Amino acid sequence: MAERKMSVRKLPPAEFKERTKLKRHPMPEQDAKARARNFEEVNLGFTAETAIAEAKRCLLCPKFPCSGGCPVHVKIPEFIDLVAQGEFAKALTVIKEDDALPAITGRVCPQEVQCEGPCTHCKTSGEAVGIGRLERFVADLERTAVEKCCMTCAPSTGKRVAVIGSGPAGLTVAADCARNGHEVHVFEALHKPGGVLIYGIPEFRLPKAIVQYEIDALAKIGVQMHMNTVIGRTFTIDDLMGKMGFDAIFIGIGAGLPSFMNIPGENLNGVYSANEYLTRSNLMKAYMFPKYDTPIIKGKNVAVVGGGNVAMDSVRTALRLGADNAYLVYRRSREEMPARAEEIHHAEQEGVQFLLLNNPVELLGDDKGKVRAMKCIKMHLGEPGPDGRRKPVPTPGSEFELAVDTVIIAIGTNANPLLTATVPNLKLNKWGYIEADELGRTSIPFVYAGGDIVTGAATVILAMGAGRNAAKAIDEDLAKKM
């Protein structure tokens, strides 16, 4: 389907000047002490009045820097101007032209460094327009509306597309390919669709019902979901392209193989990878044991190692599971933490204890093989490395022990070879990630890939951007087979 150009009016000079003076509206939140012990969503969302007032801060810039910063290029000024006019349903229609999952992206995107980062307001009032908050508002409003925003589809092409993985990249490819008239089947290894959206992000940041609602919207345009199907085991790529008759395949399986520190004691009981810890809690509802029979250690003194969003999700989950002390152990300073600023702020409010410039060197166990302490060494920042970040350097003689009964390692992930090992002619890089061009084309004709399995661990919206690019390539290449 052809993309439509953005349509945005020009503000009169007096109104433009007046809008530069308007201040950003805060997001209503649960009380920090209360929310630290429940799994309900932290951010409560805008009212219609607040959304309209925030939208009226938008300067409707003629060069659209916000849209340029969005990996899926949502027509941001256009949808925000519609919100300012109270045209919420029309605003959602505009968003869904480019983003099939707005209730999700409105919650978990790092807007502060993408669409909001280049906002002109950052140079005037110093506070960007709350783009993500407005996106979330109009998306949430649809769930209670009588008339839903239904995505439209082109006439059937007769072509069939298989999508492996139902995370953000896979769901985006599924949506775009279905809208382009192709028959789409999504194959998911787990028993619930959503990928990292469902197993990796806690309920208090992204409620599961919202993910399911967005997935149900794809079913309405014909996307078919197949659960408990492990490609590479249940079926192979050759099966999909051969006897199952698919014309194109997209691989969006993420990078779900946990990384560990390789220090003594990581095999002790009470030590988890963040993947296992969050999957047990989020997807398998371990926090509701024994109603859901998925036990998880509810430690009283929990240490999470890492400084990214996964580490924040893990340590905040530990608090909600009843920890007396939830420590975030990170070898760099606060300024170097890759987690979203909002998540760091929320964690601090909730009582997470930040042990910055500290690095674990050993995990100590008791006589029953259970972790009892973490041995750390203090760090200081040396010269910047190739990535521009100052390298953490151990401080000799500064070792100390931290009493803990649970440790969660959240230092990143690697490519899982379960699927790729079964496709010998699929070209990988030296780290095991799939090699693909900017449109997701791989070394195998009509096989595409995108998201974390190509780039390594990144954000939801970057995976969606890769999915959009791959869907365009799929559509272009299938058109040549017509």
C-alpha positions in Angstrom: 0.0 0.0 0.0 1.4 3.4 -1.0 2.4 5.6 1.9 0.7 9.0 2.3 2.5 12.2 2.8 2.1 14.1 6.1 -0.5 16.9 6.1 0.1 19.6 8.7 -1.2 23.1 8.9 1.1 26.1 9.7 0.6 28.0 12.9 0.0 31.8 12.9 3.2 33.5 14.3 1.4 34.7 17.4 0.1 31.2 18.3 3.5 29.7 17.5 5.2 32.1 19.9 2.6 31.5 22.6 3.0 27.7 22.3 6.8 28.0 22.9 6.0 29.2 26.4 3.8 26.3 27.5 5.1 23.8 30.0 5.0 20.0 29.7 2.2 18.2 31.6 3.4 15.6 34.1 2.2 12.0 33.8 0.0 10.9 36.7 1.5 8.0 38.6 0.7 5.5 41.4 2.1 6.5 44.8 5.7 5.1 44.9 5.4 3.2 48.2 2.1 1.6 47.2 3.2 0.6 43.7 6.5 -0.9 44.9 4.4 -3.7 46.3 1.9 -4.3 43.5 2.1 -5.2 39.8 -0.4 -2.6 38.6 0.7 -0.1 36.0 2.8 2.7 37.4 1.8 5.4 34.9 -1.9 6.2 35.0 -2.3 8.0 31.7 -3.6 11.4 30.6 -7.2 12.6 30.8 -8.8 14.1 27.7 -8.3 17.6 29.0 -4.6 17.0 29.8 -4.0 15.4 26.4 -5.5 18.3 24.5 -3.5 20.8 26.6 -0.3 18.9 26.0 -1.0 18.5 22.3 -1.5 22.3 22.0 2.2 22.7 23.0 3.2 21.2 19.6 4.7 23.8 17.3 3.8 21.8 14.1 7.3 22.3 12.9 7.6 22.4 9.0 10.5 19.9 8.9 9.0 17.4 11.4 12.2 16.6 13.4 10.2 14.3 15.7 9.0 12.1 12.9 12.6 11.9 11.6 13.6 10.5 15.0 10.9 7.8 15.0 12.2 4.5 13.6 8.8 3.8 12.0 8.2 7.4 11.0 4.8 8.0 12.6 3.3 11.3 11.2 3.7 12.8 14.7 2.7 16.5 14.1 -0.4 15.4 12.2 -1.7 13.1 14.9 -0.9 15.5 17.7 -2.7 18.4 15.9 -5.8 16.1 15.7 -5.5 15.4 19.4 -5.4 19.2 20.1 -8.7 19.4 18.2 -10.2 16.6 20.2 -10.3 14.3 17.1 -8.9 11.3 19.0 -10.2 8.6 16.6 -8.7 10.3 13.6 -5.4 10.7 15.5 -5.3 7.0 16.1 -6.0 6.3 12.4 -3.0 8.4 11.5 -0.7 6.6 14.0 -1.8 3.2 12.8 -0.8 4.0 9.2 2.8 3.5 10.4 2.6 1.9 13.9 0.4 -1.2 14.4 1.1 -1.3 18.1 0.6 2.3 19.5 -0.6 1.3 23.0 2.7 -0.6 23.4 5.1 1.9 21.8 3.5 4.7 23.7 4.5 2.9 26.9 7.9 1.4 26.3 9.6 3.4 23.5 12.6 5.5 24.6 10.9 8.6 23.3 13.4 10.9 25.1 16.2 9.9 22.7 14.1 9.3 19.6 11.0 11.3 18.7 11.1 13.6 21.7 14.9 14.2 21.6 14.9 16.4 18.5 11.6 18.2 19.5 12.0 22.0 19.0 10.7 22.6 22.5 14.0 21.2 23.8 15.6 24.3 22.5 12.9 26.7 23.8 11.1 25.5 27.0 13.6 22.7 27.5 10.9 20.1 27.7 9.7 18.1 24.6 6.1 17.6 23.8 4.9 14.3 25.5 4.6 12.4 22.2 4.6 9.0 23.8 2.1 10.0 26.4 -0.3 11.3 23.7 0.2 8.2 21.5 -0.7 6.0 24.6 -3.7 8.2 25.3 -5.4 7.8 21.9 -4.5 4.1 21.7 -6.0 3.4 25.2 -9.1 5.4 24.4 -9.9 2.9 21.5 -10.3 0.0 23.9 -13.4 1.6 25.4 -14.7 3.2 22.2 -17.8 1.8 20.4 -16.1 2.2 17.0 -12.7 0.7 16.7 -9.9 1.8 14.4 -9.8 -0.9 11.8 -6.7 -1.2 9.7 -7.5 -1.6 6.0 -6.0 -4.1 3.7 -5.2 -4.2 0.0 -6.8 -6.9 -2.2 -5.4 -10.4 -1.8 -2.2 -11.0 -3.7 -2.3 -14.8 -3.4 1.1 -14.7 -1.7 1.8 -16.4 1.6 4.3 -15.0 4.2 5.6 -16.9 7.3 6.7 -14.8 10.2 8.9 -16.6 12.8 8.6 -15.0 16.2 5.8 -12.8 17.5 7.8 -10.1 19.1 7.7 -6.4 18.0 9.6 -7.0 14.7 7.5 -10.0 13.8 4.2 -8.4 14.7 5.1 -5.3 12.6 6.0 -7.4 9.5 2.7 -9.4 10.0 0.7 -6.2 10.2 2.3 -4.5 7.1 2.3 -7.7 5.0 -1.4 -8.3 5.8 -2.3 -4.8 4.9 -0.4 -5.2 1.7 -2.8 -8.1 0.8 -0.6 -11.1 1.7 -1.7 -14.1 3.7 0.3 -14.0 6.9 1.1 -16.8 9.4 3.0 -16.1 12.6 4.9 -19.0 14.3 5.7 -18.6 18.0 7.7 -21.0 20.2 5.9 -20.1 23.4 2.2 -20.6 24.4 1.4 -16.9 24.2 2.1 -14.4 21.4 4.0 -11.2 22.0 7.6 -12.3 22.4 9.6 -10.0 24.6 6.6 -7.8 25.0 4.8 -10.6 27.0 7.7 -12.4 28.7 10.3 -9.7 29.2 8.4 -6.5 30.2 6.7 -6.6 33.6 3.0 -5.9 34.1 3.6 -2.7 35.9 5.2 -1.3 32.7 3.2 -3.0 30.0 0.0 -4.8 31.0 -0.5 -8.1 29.2 -4.1 -7.3 28.4 -2.8 -4.3 26.3 -0.4 -6.6 24.3 -3.2 -9.1 23.7 -5.5 -6.3 22.5 -3.0 -5.1 19.9 -2.4 -8.7 18.8 -6.2 -9.3 18.5 -6.3 -6.3 16.2 -4.0 -8.2 13.8 -6.3 -11.2 13.8 -9.1 -8.9 12.5 -7.0 -8.2 9.4 -6.4 -11.9 8.8 -3.1 -12.6 10.6 -3.0 -16.2 11.8 -1.1 -17.2 15.0 0.5 -20.6 15.6 1.7 -21.1 19.2 4.0 -23.8 20.6 5.8 -24.1 17.3 9.6 -24.1 17.4 11.0 -23.4 13.9 14.2 -25.4 13.7 12.5 -28.3 15.6 8.7 -28.5 14.9 9.4 -27.3 11.3 12.4 -26.1 9.4 12.9 -23.2 7.0 13.0 -25.7 4.2 9.6 -27.1 5.4 8.1 -23.6 5.3 9.5 -22.8 1.8 8.8 -26.3 0.5 5.9 -28.4 1.4 4.1 -25.7 3.4 4.2 -23.4 0.4 5.3 -20.0 1.8 6.5 -17.4 -0.7 8.6 -15.4 1.9 9.8 -15.9 5.4 10.7 -13.3 8.0 12.9 -14.3 11.0 12.3 -12.2 14.1 13.3 -14.5 16.9 15.1 -11.9 19.0 18.3 -12.6 20.9 17.2 -14.6 23.9 20.4 -16.5 24.9 21.4 -15.1 28.3 24.9 -13.7 29.0 26.7 -14.5 32.3 29.7 -13.0 34.0 31.7 -16.2 34.2 32.7 -15.6 37.8 32.9 -18.3 40.5 29.5 -19.2 42.1 27.2 -18.4 39.2 26.0 -22.0 39.4 24.7 -21.6 43.0 21.0 -22.0 43.8 19.3 -18.6 43.9 21.1 -17.3 40.8 19.0 -16.5 37.8 19.5 -15.0 34.4 17.2 -12.0 33.9 15.5 -14.0 31.0 14.5 -16.8 33.3 13.5 -14.5 36.2 11.3 -12.3 34.1 9.8 -15.1 32.0 8.8 -17.0 35.1 7.3 -13.8 36.7 5.7 -12.3 33.6 4.6 -15.0 31.2 4.2 -17.9 33.7 2.8 -15.7 36.5 5.1 -16.9 39.2 4.2 -13.8 41.2 0.7 -15.4 41.7 2.1 -18.8 43.0 0.4 -21.1 44.1 -2.5 -20.1 41.9 -0.1 -20.5 39.0 2.2 -23.4 39.6 5.5 -21.7 38.6 7.6 -21.3 41.8 10.2 -18.6 41.9 12.5 -17.6 44.7 11.1 -14.6 46.5 14.4 -13.4 48.0 14.6 -11.0 50.9 18.0 -9.5 49.8 18.1 -9.4 46.0 21.0 -8.1 43.9 20.5 -7.4 40.2 23.7 -7.0 38.1 23.4 -4.6 35.2 22.3 -1.1 34.3 19.9 -1.4 31.4 16.1 -1.6 31.1 16.1 -5.4 31.7 18.0 -4.8 35.0 15.5 -2.2 36.0 12.6 -4.5 35.3 14.2 -7.3 37.3 15.1 -5.2 40.4 11.6 -3.6 40.4 10.0 -7.0 40.1 12.1 -8.3 43.0 10.7 -5.4 45.2 7.1 -6.4 44.2 7.8 -10.0 45.1 8.6 -8.9 48.6 12.3 -8.2 48.8 13.4 -6.2 51.9 16.4 -5.0 50.0 16.6 -4.8 46.2 20.1 -3.8 45.1 21.1 -2.6 41.6 24.8 -3.4 41.2 26.4 -1.6 38.2 30.0 -1.2 37.3 29.7 2.3 35.9 28.1 5.6 37.2 24.5 6.7 36.9 25.3 8.9 33.9 26.5 5.8 31.9 23.4 3.7 32.7 21.7 2.7 29.4 18.3 2.3 31.0 15.6 4.9 30.3 15.7 7.9 32.6 12.1 7.4 33.6 12.7 3.8 34.7 15.7 4.8 36.7 13.7 7.6 38.4 10.8 5.2 39.1 13.2 2.6 40.6 14.8 5.3 42.9 11.3 6.4 44.0 10.3 2.8 44.8 13.3 2.2 47.1 15.8 0.3 44.9 19.3 0.7 46.3 21.8 1.7 43.7 25.3 0.3 44.2 27.1 2.1 41.4 30.7 1.8 40.5 30.8 -1.7 41.9 31.4 -5.0 40.1 30.8 -8.6 41.3 33.8 -10.8 41.3 32.5 -13.9 43.1 29.2 -15.3 44.4 29.5 -17.1 47.8 27.4 -20.0 48.9 26.3 -21.7 52.1 26.8 -25.4 52.9 23.6 -26.3 51.0 24.7 -24.7 47.7 22.5 -21.6 48.1 23.9 -18.2 47.4 24.5 -16.2 50.6 26.7 -13.2 49.5 28.1 -11.4 46.6 31.8 -10.4 46.7 32.2 -7.0 44.9 35.1 -4.7 44.0 34.7 -1.0 43.8 35.4 0.6 40.4 36.4 4.0 39.1 36.1 5.4 35.6 39.2 5.6 33.5 39.7 6.9 29.9 36.9 6.6 27.3 36.7 3.5 25.2 36.0 3.2 21.5 32.3 3.8 22.2 33.0 7.0 24.0 32.1 5.6 27.4 34.6 5.8 30.2 36.0 2.4 31.0 35.4 1.1 34.5 38.6 0.2 36.3 38.9 -1.9 39.5 40.2 -0.1 42.6 42.8 -2.4 44.3 42.0 -3.5 47.8 38.4 -2.4 47.8 36.7 -5.8 47.9 33.6 -6.2 50.1 30.8 -8.7 50.7 27.1 -8.0 50.2 24.7 -10.3 51.9 22.2 -11.6 49.4 19.9 -14.7 48.9 19.0 -14.1 45.3 21.1 -12.8 42.4 19.8 -11.9 38.9 22.3 -11.4 36.0 21.0 -8.8 33.6 24.1 -7.9 31.5 22.7 -8.7 28.0 21.9 -11.5 25.7 23.3 -13.3 22.7 21.9 -14.9 19.6 20.2 -18.3 20.2 21.4 -20.8 17.6 18.4 -23.1 17.8 17.0 -22.0 14.5 20.1 -20.7 12.7 22.0 -23.9 13.3 19.5 -25.7 11.1 20.0 -23.4 8.1 23.6 -23.9 6.9 23.3 -21.5 4.0 22.0 -18.6 6.1 25.0 -16.3 6.6 25.8 -15.2 10.1 28.3 -12.8 11.6 31.0 -13.9 14.0 28.7 -13.4 17.0 26.0 -15.7 15.5 23.6 -12.9 14.4 22.0 -13.1 11.0 23.6 -10.9 8.4 20.9 -8.8 6.6 20.9 -5.6 4.5 19.1 -2.4 5.5 15.8 -3.9 4.2 16.2 -7.2 6.0 17.3 -9.3 3.0 19.5 -12.3 4.0 21.8 -14.6 2.1 18.8 -16.8 1.1 16.3 -15.4 -1.5 12.9 -14.5 0.0 14.2 -15.1 3.6 14.4 -11.9 5.6 15.4 -11.0 9.2 15.2 -8.1 11.5 15.3 -7.0 15.1 17.6 -8.3 17.8 18.6 -11.4 15.8 20.3 -9.0 13.4 21.4 -6.1 15.5 21.8 -7.6 19.0 19.6 -6.5 21.9 18.0 -3.1 21.1 14.7 -1.4 21.7 11.1 -2.4 20.8 10.7 0.5 18.4 14.0 -0.2 16.6 12.9 -3.8 16.1 9.6 -2.5 14.7 11.5 -0.2 12.4 13.4 -3.2 11.1 10.1 -5.0 10.6 8.7 -2.1 8.6 11.7 -2.1 6.3 11.6 -5.9 5.8 7.9 -5.7 5.0 8.6 -3.2 2.3 11.3 -5.5 0.8 9.0 -8.5 1.0 6.2 -6.6 -0.8 8.6 -5.4 -3.5 10.2 -8.8 -4.0 6.9 -10.6 -4.1 5.5 -8.2 -6.7 8.2 -9.4 -9.0 6.9 -12.9 -8.7 3.4 -12.0 -9.6 
